[in-house]
Amino acid sequence: MTRSQKGFTLIELMIVVVIIGILAAIAIPNFIAMQNRAKEGSTKANMHTFQLSSEDYGVQNDGAYASAATTVAALLPSAGANFKNPFSGTTGSGAAWEDRATYSGASAATSGITSYADSSNATYNIKGYGKSAALSLVLTAGQ
């Protein structure tokens, strides 16, 4: 008896589905981890943008730095309207950036926040918070 129908058997199709499932089980966690790394990189870019605005303020005010983050945020492009927290997509004080109470204090434990603090208008530092921990990068005056 000759076979005139052509196609894949059920076993062959099941093997292909299992192989695709294994590849997806490997790729999806890596994709999610890469998204989080990209968002932390975006937080670092936000920190640098805030630093540039701080330095701009210092140049405009004869070397004296802003005493509050709201003053620096006003110098951001579009007055900070496009300065977004990469994790939540929110803007504004307390969501994308914050004014820390003390120069040596830690930033808020809010994913993606950029935190600004000054020391007697002579220097400042900018810290950030990643997905679940503070970022090791701290930007200061003159860097």
KENULO-118628 format. One line per field, with one value per residue (C-alpha): residue number from 1; residue in one letter; chain; x, z, y. Coordinates in steps of 0.001 Angstrom, whole numbers, plus 500000, padded with zeros to 6 digits. Example, Ala and Ser with C-alpha at 12.3 -4.5 7.8 and 13.67 -1.06 7.14 Angstrom:
<recs>
i	c(1|2)
aa	c(a|s)
ch	c(A|A)
u	c(512300|513670)
w	c(507800|507140)
v	c(495500|498940)
</recs>
This chain:
<recs>
i	c(1|2|3|4|5|6|7|8|9|10|11|12|13|14|15|16|17|18|19|20|21|22|23|24|25|26|27|28|29|30|31|32|33|34|35|36|37|38|39|40|41|42|43|44|45|46|47|48|49|50|51|52|53|54|55|56|57|58|59|60|61|62|63|64|65|66|67|68|69|70|71|72|73|74|75|76|77|78|79|80|81|82|83|84|85|86|87|88|89|90|91|92|93|94|95|96|97|98|99|100|101|102|103|104|105|106|107|108|109|110|111|112|113|114|115|116|117|118|119|120|121|122|123|124|125|126|127|128|129|130|131|132|133|134|135|136|137|138|139|140|141|142|143)
aa	c(m|t|r|s|q|k|g|f|t|l|i|e|l|m|i|v|v|v|i|i|g|i|l|a|a|i|a|i|p|n|f|i|a|m|q|n|r|a|k|e|g|s|t|k|a|n|m|h|t|f|q|l|s|s|e|d|y|g|v|q|n|d|g|a|y|a|s|a|a|t|t|v|a|a|l|l|p|s|a|g|a|n|f|k|n|p|f|s|g|t|t|g|s|g|a|a|w|e|d|r|a|t|y|s|g|a|s|a|a|t|s|g|i|t|s|y|a|d|s|s|n|a|t|y|n|i|k|g|y|g|k|s|a|a|l|s|l|v|l|t|a|g|q)
ch	c(A|A|A|A|A|A|A|A|A|A|A|A|A|A|A|A|A|A|A|A|A|A|A|A|A|A|A|A|A|A|A|A|A|A|A|A|A|A|A|A|A|A|A|A|A|A|A|A|A|A|A|A|A|A|A|A|A|A|A|A|A|A|A|A|A|A|A|A|A|A|A|A|A|A|A|A|A|A|A|A|A|A|A|A|A|A|A|A|A|A|A|A|A|A|A|A|A|A|A|A|A|A|A|A|A|A|A|A|A|A|A|A|A|A|A|A|A|A|A|A|A|A|A|A|A|A|A|A|A|A|A|A|A|A|A|A|A|A|A|A|A|A|A)
u	c(500000|501483|501018|499833|499296|502205|502686|504035|503085|501682|504919|507015|504738|504858|508678|508783|506379|508503|511682|510011|508794|512323|513750|511041|511745|515369|514766|511943|513813|516843|514614|513092|516545|517725|514705|515583|519217|518088|515823|518698|520832|518085|518082|521829|521203|518569|521110|523571|520905|520137|523874|524144|521258|522969|526181|524203|522700|526188|527513|524579|525043|528817|529669|526912|524793|521041|519796|516760|516065|513036|515371|517477|514417|513261|516439|515824|514799|511108|511274|511325|508077|509828|511988|510396|511055|511999|510327|506968|506824|505817|507201|507726|508900|508755|508194|511080|513319|513494|515170|517063|517061|520739|523831|525005|521549|520308|517840|514258|513642|511593|512696|514180|514278|517016|517909|519578|521143|523448|525993|525761|525482|529188|528755|526042|525607|523136|522168|519779|517820|517602|514958|515588|518754|520599|522863|526576|527008|527103|527595|529141|530098|532991|532777)
w	c(500000|498994|500969|498907|501687|502694|505947|509467|511974|515378|517061|514870|515621|519367|519308|517570|520129|523016|521496|521059|524665|525935|523939|525278|528864|528369|526492|528491|531839|530005|528230|531521|533109|530137|530463|534107|533204|530497|532960|535452|532633|531916|535602|535353|532269|534236|537014|534482|533021|536527|537076|533910|535104|538492|536833|534631|537754|539271|536186|536185|539904|540165|541437|544036|543614|544136|547625|546393|543626|542476|541388|539372|537897|536457|534322|532839|529176|528869|532549|533547|531825|529891|532821|533510|535953|533688|535935|536477|533635|536081|536203|538837|542415|544430|541344|538923|541157|544796|547115|549804|553273|553968|551803|553059|553236|550989|548188|548600|547953|544851|541723|539145|541293|540946|544247|544725|547856|548388|551042|551941|548250|547834|546436|545683|545003|542978|543858|542251|543052|540691|540608|544123|545472|545515|542516|543237|541015|542923|540905|542621|541751|539315|537827)
v	c(500000|503316|506459|509401|511968|514143|516076|515916|513303|514203|513110|515404|518358|517646|517552|520945|522429|521085|522549|525964|525804|525089|528001|530325|529198|530212|533469|535112|535451|536841|539358|540536|540890|542956|545245|545927|546628|549045|550872|551184|552577|555089|556061|556738|558870|560811|561340|562758|565068|566336|566867|568948|571126|571502|572609|574987|576538|576840|578636|581051|581810|582346|578880|578574|575466|575229|574529|572585|570102|572101|574901|572451|570729|574045|574094|570641|570507|571431|572477|568800|567881|565082|563920|560526|557745|554807|552214|553897|556444|559191|562726|565384|565676|562474|560342|561005|563141|564158|566646|564710|566258|565567|565554|562159|560570|557807|558292|557158|553474|554246|552394|554786|557929|560564|562205|565633|567145|570122|570994|574708|575686|574790|571287|568750|565073|563092|559537|557112|553990|551014|548296|547013|548680|551991|552528|552628|555708|559003|562200|565213|568773|569105|565615)
</recs>
